[in-house]
Amino acid sequence: MSHSLSKGIMALFVVSLVFSASISSAEIIRSPEGYLFLSNQMVVGITKSCPKLNIGDLSSTDYTTGIPSLDNLCLQNGIIKIEPWYKGKVRNAKDLKEVVERMYIFTSDERKDIREIVNAFSGNQNLEYAELYDIPVTSYNPNDPLKAQQWFLATINAYEAWDVIRGDTTKAVIIGISDTGVDYVHPDLEPNMWINTAEDINGNGVFDNFDEGQGGDLNYYDDDGNGYNDDVVGYDLYRSDPDPAEETPEHGTHVAGDASEATDNGIGGAGVGFSARIIAARAGGGGYIYQGYQAIVYCVDQGAHFVNCSWGSYSGGSYGQTIITNAFNAGCLVIAAAGNDNVSTRHYPSGYENCLAVAATQQNDIRASFTNYGDWIDVSSPGVTIYSTWGTNSYANLDGTSMASPV
C-alpha cells in the first residue's frame, strides 16, 4: 500500500454468461514464476487519445476495431473477439469510469501462445498496455470446522472499539466482498447485507430470488441503471447472474462473516464490523478468481467504503494498479490478503500502491507460519483458527491471510 493513504481513510479503517463462455474454453496456465493466467485472453487498455474500439465477433467479414494498426494485429494473431473488460456501467466515480471504458478483453483462437500475442500488441502506440489475463487464487489454508471461541476479537481490542462505535452507527459503512460469493441468507449475515433499494422491488429489505409476479424481486430489468439486472444484495460477475451466493461453502461466506457477521443478535459469533453492510460481489469459484478487479469496480460504484480482496497473485500488472488507484481516489480503500507462501515476494493486489496489505498473526500475537512478509506489508491481523460463517446455518474455523484481511 502506498504510504500516501489519507489520514481520514486510515482513521475510518481503524475505528452475462458471455464471459463465462469464453472462460470455459480456456485453460489456466501456470507461468515459470508461479502465477496463473488464461490461455486465450488478454487485457488491453487504450490510450486517452485513441477512439473507443468497436466491440464484437471478429469472424464477421466487415468487422473493424476502428484502428487499422490494431486490425492488422488482430488478423495476424488470431484475435476472434473483443469485448468490454467491465460489463456494467460506472455511474458514481468519474475517473474510474474513464479508465474502465478504455479497457477491453481480447480473445484469441489459441493458435499462438497468448504470451506471444501480448508481446505483439504491447508496442502499439494506441495502447497503454496489453497484459495477460491474470487469475488470482484465494488465500486461505483449510482447517477442519470445529466449535471454538473467537480469540482474535480480544487480541485486536474489538470489544473496546465497540464501546466507541457499534450498532446503528456502523450501518452507514459499506464493505464490498470481492470473492467466491456470499451466503446472503445465512442467519448471521442476512441482517447485515447491503440492499440496493432500487432493485428491491417488494421493498422488504431482503433479496427474494424469485419473480416479481410471485412477490419476489426479479423483474429482469436494470432499475438503477448500473448495467446489472436485479442486483439486490450484489451480483455474480463470474456467471452474470443476480444471485451472488456461493454454490458450495468454500471461502467468500467465511470472509464476509469475518468482516461483518451480525453482532449482538443472540446467535453464532461476532463480526468485527458489527453491523457494517456487506455487498456480495461474486468473482469466481473453486479457488480461482476470474473477475476480482471487475468486482472491485462494481463495489466502488455501489458506494462501498472498503473492498476486501482475500485473494491474489504474484503477477502485478498495470491494469490492476489502475483499478486500485482509481478506487482509492473515489474514496474506497481496497484491503487485500498478503498471501500464504511464507515468502517476502510482493503479492497482488496487496502489493499495489494505495492498497492495504494484510499479513496474518496467530494466537500469541506473533507471525503466522504461513504468512507472506516484508517491508511492503502495512498491517498484521489474526489469521489462525478464525471462527466465522460457513454453509447454511453453520460455522467453521479457517486459517489464512484471507481471514486476516477482513478481520
Beta strands, then each sheet from edge to edge (+ up, - down):
strand 1: 28-30
strand 2: 36-46
strand 3: 56-57
strand 4: 79-84
strand 5: 103-108
strand 6: 127-134
strand 7: 137-138
strand 8: 174-179
strand 9: 234-236
strand 10: 277-282
strand 11: 284-285
strand 12: 288-289
strand 13: 306-309
strand 14: 311-312
strand 15: 333-337
strand 16: 355-361
strand 17: 379-382
strand 18: 386-389
strand 19: 395-398
sheet 1: 1+ 2- 5+ 4- 3+
sheet 2: 1+ 2- 6+
sheet 3: 7+ 14-
sheet 4: 9+ 10+ 8+ 13+ 15+ 16+ 17+
sheet 5: 11+ 12-
sheet 6: 18+ 19-
end
